Amino acid sequence: MIKVVAGVIKKDAQYFIARRASHKDQPGKWEFPGGKIETAESPEMALERELYEEFKIRTQTGKYLIQSICDYSDFQIQLLAYESKYLSGEFELSDHDKIAWVELQEMDRFDMNKADYPIIEFLKNRSQK
């Protein structure tokens, strides 16, 4: 099982999502971005590193939100989602070809990566409390 992290970055009432580029696994799928946790790296460190590598932005990892286990045909991932605070940097794209700021009720219009659906449900449930 591959351990990965995802950052849930919120600005006002909108969440940051990105579409995977054609040269990546799951091309064209939208996701809460992040990436693999490397050896001897905490999930928080991995998330901050990945967001910098993929978008050239500095972030601060906050509260752990939810875990999603997803079985793809040739691999399985354990996705750990964390609140993530944008600190600085201009967004540059390398592993993604589009970014968007989206309200929760608009997420259904996007072809999201299946590992991200439990995160969306968690956020919707939390917003109703």
C-alpha positions in Angstrom: 0.0 0.0 0.0 1.3 3.4 -1.0 0.9 6.1 1.7 0.0 9.5 0.4 -1.1 12.9 1.8 -3.5 15.5 0.5 -3.8 19.1 1.4 -7.2 20.7 1.9 -6.6 24.4 1.4 -9.6 26.7 2.0 -9.9 30.3 1.1 -13.1 32.0 2.2 -15.8 29.4 1.2 -13.7 27.8 -1.6 -11.3 24.8 -1.7 -8.2 24.4 -3.8 -8.3 21.5 -6.3 -6.0 20.6 -9.2 -6.4 18.5 -12.3 -3.7 15.9 -13.0 -1.8 16.4 -16.2 -1.8 13.9 -19.0 1.7 12.5 -18.1 0.6 11.5 -14.6 -1.4 8.5 -13.2 -5.1 9.2 -13.2 -4.8 11.9 -15.9 -7.6 14.4 -16.1 -8.8 13.7 -12.6 -9.3 16.5 -10.1 -7.9 16.1 -6.6 -6.9 17.7 -3.4 -3.2 17.8 -4.2 -0.4 16.2 -2.3 1.8 13.2 -2.8 3.7 10.2 -1.5 5.2 10.2 2.0 9.0 9.4 1.7 11.0 7.3 4.1 11.7 9.0 7.5 9.2 11.8 6.6 6.2 12.7 8.6 2.9 13.2 6.8 3.0 16.9 7.6 6.5 17.3 6.2 5.6 15.3 3.1 2.6 17.5 2.4 4.5 20.8 2.7 7.3 19.4 0.5 4.8 18.0 -2.1 2.8 21.3 -2.4 6.1 23.2 -2.8 7.4 20.8 -5.5 4.1 20.7 -7.4 3.0 24.3 -7.1 5.9 26.3 -5.7 3.8 27.4 -2.8 4.6 27.5 0.9 2.0 26.0 3.2 1.6 25.1 6.9 0.0 21.7 7.6 -2.8 21.9 10.2 -5.3 19.4 11.6 -5.6 15.8 10.4 -9.1 15.4 8.8 -9.7 11.9 7.4 -8.1 8.8 5.9 -9.2 7.2 2.6 -8.2 3.8 1.5 -8.6 3.4 -2.3 -8.0 0.3 -4.4 -7.0 0.9 -8.0 -6.6 -2.0 -10.4 -2.8 -2.2 -10.0 -2.1 -0.5 -6.6 -3.7 0.6 -3.3 -3.3 3.9 -1.5 -3.8 5.1 2.0 -4.6 8.8 1.6 -4.3 11.0 4.7 -6.0 14.4 4.4 -4.9 17.4 6.4 -6.0 21.0 6.6 -3.4 23.1 4.9 -2.8 26.8 5.1 -1.5 28.7 2.1 1.4 31.0 3.3 3.1 32.3 0.2 4.2 31.8 -3.4 2.8 32.1 -6.9 1.1 29.0 -8.2 3.1 27.2 -10.9 1.9 23.9 -12.5 4.1 20.9 -13.2 2.2 17.7 -12.3 -1.2 19.4 -12.9 -2.6 21.3 -15.9 -5.4 23.2 -14.2 -6.3 24.6 -10.8 -9.6 25.8 -9.4 -11.1 27.3 -6.2 -14.4 25.5 -5.7 -17.2 25.7 -3.2 -18.2 22.3 -1.7 -21.6 22.3 -3.5 -19.8 22.7 -6.8 -17.4 19.7 -6.3 -20.0 17.3 -7.9 -19.3 19.1 -11.3 -15.7 17.9 -11.3 -14.4 14.5 -12.2 -12.6 13.9 -8.9 -10.1 11.1 -8.2 -12.0 8.4 -6.4 -9.7 8.6 -3.3 -10.9 12.2 -2.8 -14.6 11.5 -2.5 -14.4 10.5 1.2 -12.7 13.8 1.9 -15.5 15.7 0.1 -18.1 13.8 2.1 -16.3 14.5 5.3 -16.1 18.3 4.5 -19.8 18.3 3.6 -20.8 16.6 6.9 -18.6 18.9 8.9 -20.1 22.0 7.3 -23.6 20.9 8.3 -22.7 20.9 12.0 
